[in-house]
Amino acid sequence: MRRRWARTVVVAVALVAVSCGDSETTETAVALTEPPQIARWVTVGGIEVPIGTTDGPRGGEWEPFAGFSHTPQGAALAAITQSVQLATASDRTWPTILSGVAAPGEGRDVYAAHRALVEFSGTDPEMVPTIVGYAVADYSGTAATVDVVQRFSDDSLASATTQVVWIDGDWRLNLPSDTATITALDGVPSELVDLEETRK
């Protein structure tokens, strides 16, 4: 149960792109595939996540990740870091993390009800993924959907899809009211925004 929990809760976000004209479509497409500048990687619950130089998050891994730029890059970093932080939060800290990184709504309520029934003593090393990068599905100023590509210890790849929404001047997870979408991959997507090379 804990292995399944660790794997299914590490969600990723895909962004939602909206444009009004040919020139805006081109600019949006470029922005969606432009990688964020990464300052460093930090370990959260045994999983390394990227911290952007200007796109966020601000603050440390012991408080809910916040302070993301209102850009596709900020949305992607929110999807990655907040999902990992929430998935690996301890039995003591998850209520604080949940209220800080997730938007209010049915999805957050369902997550809280299910999480309260589970004892989590740490991330299984065999199930700890490496964040490879992400692919933007859609983006707008108010919502985003990002597919976060992860590699596991057996070299298998999976893409986790999650949504974020722009609320009160920041990105927050828009948790699903049902099971998170995780798709096994045969290879790295061609549209991947590669983050592995930014590790120092």
Buried (B, 14 or more C-beta within 10 A) or exposed (E): EBEEBBBBBBBBBBBBBEBEEEEEEEEBEEBBEEBBEBBEBBEBBBBBBBBBEEBBBEEEBEBBBBBBBEBBBBBBBBBBBBBBBBBBBEEEBBEEBBEBBBBEEEBBEBBBEEBEEEEBEEBBEEBBBBBBBBBBBBBBEEBBBBBBBBBBEEEEBBBBBBBBBBEEEBBBBBBBEEEBBBEEBEEBBEEBBEBBEBEE
